[in-house]
C-alpha cells in the first residue's frame, strides 16, 4: 500500500514503474476501484493543496 484513505497527506508521489490501483470511498463507505495508474503518474496533490486527509487508497498491483 502506498497511501491509505483518511491518512494525513504529507507527500506527493510519482509512480516510477509498475501499476497501482486507485480506490475511493463510495456513498456506502466501501472502497471502490476507480482506475489503474502506471509509469509516470503523479498523485497525492489534493491532500497537500487542501491540507486534508487522503481521499483515496493506492495499492501496488505489481512491483512499484
Backbone as JSON, one array per atom type, in Angstrom:
{
  "sequence": "XXXXXXXXXXXXXXXXXXXXXXXXXXXXXXXXXXXXXXXXXXXXXXXXXXXXXXXXXXXXXXXX",
  "N": [[0.85, -1.17, 0.0], [0.61, 2.16, -0.9], [-0.48, 4.64, -0.12], [-3.1, 5.46, 2.2], [-6.64, 5.79, 2.41], [-7.91, 8.52, 4.23], [-5.62, 8.97, 5.78], [-3.15, 11.36, 6.95], [-1.99, 13.72, 4.55], [1.16, 14.03, 3.46], [3.03, 13.78, 1.51], [3.89, 13.91, -2.0], [3.5, 11.81, -4.77], [5.16, 10.07, -7.43], [4.71, 7.6, -9.68], [7.17, 5.62, -10.55], [7.68, 3.17, -11.81], [5.75, 0.25, -12.71], [2.38, -0.81, -11.74], [-0.54, 0.48, -10.18], [-3.46, 0.39, -8.11], [-6.24, 2.52, -7.78], [-8.43, 3.4, -5.28], [-11.49, 4.72, -4.08], [-13.69, 5.99, -1.51], [-17.04, 4.99, -1.56], [-20.55, 6.02, -1.46], [-21.63, 4.26, 0.36], [-19.64, 3.7, 2.1], [-17.71, 1.94, 1.24], [-14.62, 0.94, -0.17], [-14.02, 1.56, -3.49], [-12.78, 0.5, -6.59], [-11.49, 2.78, -8.91], [-9.7, 3.33, -10.94], [-6.69, 2.28, -12.69], [-3.32, 3.06, -12.35], [-0.18, 3.89, -13.95], [3.3, 3.86, -15.0], [4.93, 6.98, -14.55], [2.78, 8.42, -13.56], [1.51, 10.92, -11.44], [0.43, 11.53, -8.08], [-1.47, 12.42, -5.12], [-1.57, 15.1, -4.63], [-3.89, 16.53, -3.9], [-4.38, 16.22, -1.12], [-2.19, 17.57, -0.12], [-2.47, 20.19, -1.2], [-4.96, 21.06, -0.15], [-4.75, 20.52, 2.5], [-5.95, 18.27, 3.69], [-7.14, 14.98, 4.72], [-6.06, 11.94, 3.04], [-7.77, 11.17, 0.04], [-8.07, 8.82, -1.26], [-7.17, 5.33, -1.55], [-4.16, 3.89, -2.47], [-2.84, 1.14, -3.99], [-0.25, -1.13, -4.73], [-0.16, -3.07, -7.68], [1.71, -4.43, -9.06], [5.3, -4.82, -8.83], [6.46, -1.82, -7.57]],
  "CA": [[0.0, 0.0, 0.0], [1.39, 3.39, -1.0], [-1.14, 5.56, 0.81], [-4.39, 4.93, 2.65], [-7.74, 6.73, 2.58], [-8.06, 9.09, 5.56], [-4.35, 9.31, 6.39], [-2.68, 12.71, 6.64], [-1.23, 13.81, 3.31], [2.41, 14.76, 3.66], [3.92, 13.55, 0.37], [3.4, 13.79, -3.37], [4.11, 10.61, -5.32], [5.22, 9.81, -8.86], [4.92, 6.17, -9.87], [8.28, 5.5, -11.5], [7.43, 1.98, -12.62], [4.74, -0.65, -12.18], [0.98, -0.42, -11.81], [-1.2, 0.59, -8.88], [-4.92, 0.52, -8.14], [-6.78, 3.67, -7.04], [-9.77, 3.14, -4.74], [-12.08, 5.8, -3.29], [-14.83, 5.6, -0.7], [-18.34, 5.29, -2.16], [-21.55, 6.54, -0.53], [-21.92, 3.23, 1.36], [-18.45, 3.51, 2.94], [-16.91, 0.84, 0.69], [-13.61, 1.38, -1.11], [-14.36, 1.11, -4.83], [-11.73, 0.78, -7.57], [-11.91, 3.7, -9.96], [-8.78, 3.27, -12.07], [-5.35, 1.75, -12.51], [-2.32, 4.01, -12.82], [1.07, 3.25, -14.32], [4.54, 4.66, -15.08], [4.88, 8.42, -14.77], [1.58, 9.06, -13.0], [1.68, 11.57, -10.15], [-0.78, 11.56, -7.25], [-1.31, 12.85, -3.73], [-1.53, 16.55, -4.55], [-5.07, 17.13, -3.26], [-4.18, 16.26, 0.33], [-1.21, 18.63, 0.15], [-3.01, 21.5, -1.54], [-6.1, 21.44, 0.69], [-4.46, 20.13, 3.89], [-7.0, 17.34, 4.09], [-6.7, 13.58, 4.68], [-6.05, 11.29, 1.73], [-9.12, 10.89, -0.49], [-8.04, 7.52, -1.94], [-6.17, 4.33, -1.18], [-3.39, 3.48, -3.63], [-2.22, -0.14, -3.69], [0.53, -1.68, -5.85], [-0.61, -4.31, -8.32], [2.96, -5.05, -9.46], [6.4, -4.15, -8.14], [6.45, -0.38, -7.83]],
  "C": [[0.9, 1.24, 0.0], [0.82, 4.45, -0.07], [-2.56, 5.05, 1.06], [-5.4, 6.06, 2.84], [-7.8, 7.21, 4.04], [-6.77, 9.45, 6.26], [-3.99, 10.77, 6.1], [-1.86, 12.7, 5.35], [0.01, 14.66, 3.49], [3.38, 14.6, 2.5], [3.14, 13.59, -0.94], [4.16, 12.62, -3.98], [4.13, 10.66, -6.85], [5.57, 8.34, -9.01], [5.97, 5.99, -10.96], [8.11, 4.28, -12.4], [6.39, 1.11, -11.93], [3.33, -0.13, -12.39], [0.39, -0.43, -10.4], [-2.69, 0.83, -9.09], [-5.33, 1.7, -7.27], [-8.19, 3.32, -6.6], [-10.22, 4.32, -3.89], [-13.3, 5.27, -2.55], [-16.13, 5.97, -1.41], [-19.32, 5.75, -1.09], [-21.9, 5.55, 0.58], [-20.73, 2.96, 2.27], [-17.57, 2.36, 2.49], [-15.88, 1.42, -0.28], [-13.87, 0.74, -2.47], [-13.22, 1.48, -5.78], [-12.25, 1.71, -8.64], [-10.98, 3.7, -11.17], [-7.48, 2.59, -11.67], [-4.39, 2.78, -13.08], [-1.03, 3.27, -13.12], [2.19, 4.28, -14.42], [4.29, 6.14, -15.35], [3.69, 9.14, -14.18], [1.91, 9.66, -11.64], [0.36, 11.59, -9.39], [-0.44, 12.01, -5.84], [-1.35, 14.36, -3.54], [-2.72, 17.15, -3.82], [-4.91, 17.24, -1.76], [-3.19, 17.36, 0.71], [-1.79, 20.02, -0.08], [-4.09, 21.98, -0.57], [-5.92, 21.08, 2.16], [-5.57, 19.26, 4.47], [-6.44, 15.91, 4.08], [-6.76, 13.02, 3.25], [-7.47, 10.92, 1.3], [-9.19, 9.56, -1.21], [-7.02, 6.61, -1.29], [-5.49, 3.88, -2.46], [-2.62, 2.23, -3.25], [-1.48, -0.65, -4.93], [-0.09, -2.96, -6.37], [0.58, -5.12, -8.8], [4.07, -4.43, -8.62], [6.41, -2.69, -8.55], [7.68, 0.26, -7.2]]
}
